[in-house]
């Protein structure tokens, strides 16, 4: 595929890539399962996912590492989202639950080819005329927990035919990272953690 951008990986992404290469792509493989009501047209939902992929360069990223001193991420101009649509409307609720559990297990074993964009795929299983189970599988290289609701919000927006909101490009975050003072950060945490020499609980909400 033709290249839209070539960017560095964040330190966190580099670590994820290292572990993923050790076990052939099964590390950091994430699965999100959703039950959605009001979905009368699964194919339209699939097109909404593709629309978001087309408008979000970071979701099309794949890592480059062979013969490179420092790994990079390649952003192609286009990537076709792998979509599987299943029809389980004739199954009982119990059989639907079992089919979903089987699907998740099989999908996890499939892994993810780190050379193939996009590093995500979806399966849509129809449960009733207006209800679906959605299995969203992606590599953690692409997304963190803060990003998940933003992607889903964009998918639902696209499904309803509304223009997507502007999102700052990931390239801007990488530029910000490159201008951080690592020594100042190190000094800050050394000062903050002075005197702590045992496992210590952190405050949480």
C-alpha positions in Angstrom: 0.0 0.0 0.0 1.1 3.6 -0.6 2.4 5.5 2.3 0.7 8.4 3.9 3.1 8.8 6.8 6.1 7.3 8.5 6.4 8.0 12.3 8.4 6.9 15.3 6.9 4.5 17.9 6.4 5.7 21.4 8.5 4.0 24.1 5.4 2.1 25.2 4.7 0.9 21.7 8.3 -0.2 21.3 7.9 -2.4 24.4 4.7 -3.9 23.1 6.3 -4.6 19.8 9.2 -6.4 21.4 6.9 -8.7 23.4 4.6 -9.3 20.5 7.6 -10.5 18.3 8.6 -12.9 21.0 5.3 -14.8 20.9 4.3 -14.3 17.2 1.6 -11.6 17.8 -0.5 -13.0 20.6 0.7 -10.6 23.3 -1.4 -7.4 23.7 -4.2 -8.8 21.5 -7.3 -7.1 22.9 -10.9 -8.2 22.5 -13.9 -6.0 23.2 -17.4 -7.6 23.2 -20.5 -5.4 22.9 -24.2 -6.2 22.7 -25.9 -3.4 20.6 -29.6 -2.7 20.3 -31.1 -0.8 17.4 -28.8 -2.2 14.7 -31.2 -3.1 11.9 -28.4 -3.2 9.2 -25.1 -5.0 10.2 -23.6 -4.1 6.8 -24.2 -0.4 7.6 -22.4 -0.9 10.9 -19.5 -2.4 9.1 -19.4 0.5 6.7 -19.3 2.9 9.7 -16.3 1.1 11.0 -14.5 1.4 7.6 -15.4 5.1 7.5 -13.8 5.7 10.9 -10.7 3.7 9.8 -10.5 5.8 6.6 -10.6 9.0 8.7 -8.2 7.9 11.5 -4.6 7.4 10.3 -3.4 6.0 13.6 -5.8 3.1 13.3 -4.1 2.0 10.0 -0.6 1.9 11.6 1.7 -1.1 11.4 5.2 -1.4 12.9 8.4 -1.6 10.9 11.4 -3.2 12.6 13.4 -5.4 10.2 16.8 -4.0 9.4 16.1 -0.8 11.4 18.0 0.4 14.5 14.9 2.1 15.8 11.4 0.7 14.9 8.9 2.9 13.1 5.2 2.9 12.3 3.9 3.0 8.7 0.6 4.7 7.9 -0.8 3.5 4.6 -3.3 5.7 2.7 -5.9 3.0 2.8 -6.6 -0.3 4.7 -9.5 -2.6 4.3 -11.1 -3.6 7.6 -11.6 -7.4 8.0 -15.3 -7.8 8.8 -17.2 -11.0 9.4 -21.0 -10.9 9.6 -22.8 -14.0 11.2 -26.5 -14.8 11.6 -27.3 -16.4 14.9 -31.0 -15.3 15.0 -32.2 -18.9 14.8 -30.2 -19.9 17.9 -31.6 -19.9 21.4 -30.1 -17.3 23.8 -28.1 -20.1 25.5 -26.7 -21.2 22.2 -25.9 -17.6 21.2 -23.9 -17.2 24.4 -22.0 -20.4 23.7 -21.3 -19.4 20.1 -19.9 -16.1 21.3 -17.6 -17.8 23.8 -16.4 -20.1 21.0 -15.9 -17.2 18.7 -13.8 -15.3 21.2 -11.6 -18.3 21.9 -11.1 -19.0 18.2 -10.4 -15.4 17.5 -7.8 -15.2 20.3 -5.9 -18.2 18.9 -5.9 -16.5 15.4 -3.5 -13.9 16.6 -2.6 -10.8 14.6 -0.2 -10.4 11.7 1.9 -7.3 12.6 2.8 -6.7 9.0 -0.8 -6.4 7.8 -2.8 -3.2 8.1 -5.1 -2.7 9.9 -4.2 -4.3 13.2 -7.9 -4.7 14.0 -10.9 -6.7 12.9 -14.6 -7.0 13.8 -17.2 -9.7 13.8 -20.9 -8.8 13.9 -23.3 -11.6 14.9 -27.0 -11.0 14.5 -29.0 -12.0 17.5 -32.4 -10.6 16.6 -33.8 -8.3 13.9 -32.4 -5.3 15.8 -29.7 -6.7 18.2 -26.2 -7.8 17.5 -23.1 -9.0 19.3 -20.0 -7.2 18.2 -16.5 -8.6 18.7 -13.8 -6.0 18.2 -10.3 -7.4 18.1 -7.2 -5.1 17.9 -3.6 -4.9 18.9 -2.8 -2.7 21.9 -0.1 -1.0 19.7 -3.0 1.0 18.2 -5.1 2.0 21.1 -5.0 2.7 24.9 -8.0 2.6 27.2 -8.6 6.3 26.9 -9.0 6.0 23.1 -11.6 3.2 23.1 -14.7 5.3 23.8 -13.6 7.9 21.3 -13.4 5.3 18.5 -16.7 3.8 19.5 -18.3 7.2 19.6 -17.0 7.9 16.1 -18.4 4.5 14.8 -21.9 5.3 16.2 -21.7 8.8 14.8 -20.9 7.4 11.4 -23.6 4.7 11.7 -26.2 7.5 12.1 -24.8 9.4 9.1 -23.4 12.4 11.1 -20.1 14.0 10.2 -17.2 12.8 12.4 -15.8 15.3 14.9 -12.3 16.6 14.4 -9.6 14.6 16.2 -6.0 15.8 16.7 -3.6 13.5 14.8 -1.4 11.1 16.7 1.5 12.8 14.9 0.9 15.8 17.2 1.3 13.7 20.3 4.6 12.2 19.0 5.9 15.7 18.3 5.0 16.7 21.9 6.8 13.6 23.2 9.9 14.4 21.3 10.2 17.8 23.0 10.0 16.6 26.5 13.0 17.0 28.9 13.8 13.4 30.0 16.4 14.5 32.5 13.9 16.9 34.1 11.3 14.1 34.4 13.9 11.8 35.9 15.0 14.3 38.4 11.3 15.0 39.4 10.5 11.3 40.0 13.8 10.7 41.9 12.9 13.6 44.2 9.2 12.5 44.5 10.1 8.9 45.4 13.0 9.7 47.8 12.6 7.6 50.9 10.3 5.0 49.4 12.1 1.7 49.6 9.2 -0.8 49.9 6.0 -1.6 47.9 3.7 1.4 48.4 -0.1 1.7 47.5 -1.0 4.6 45.2 -4.1 6.7 45.8 -7.0 5.8 43.5 -10.6 6.8 43.0 
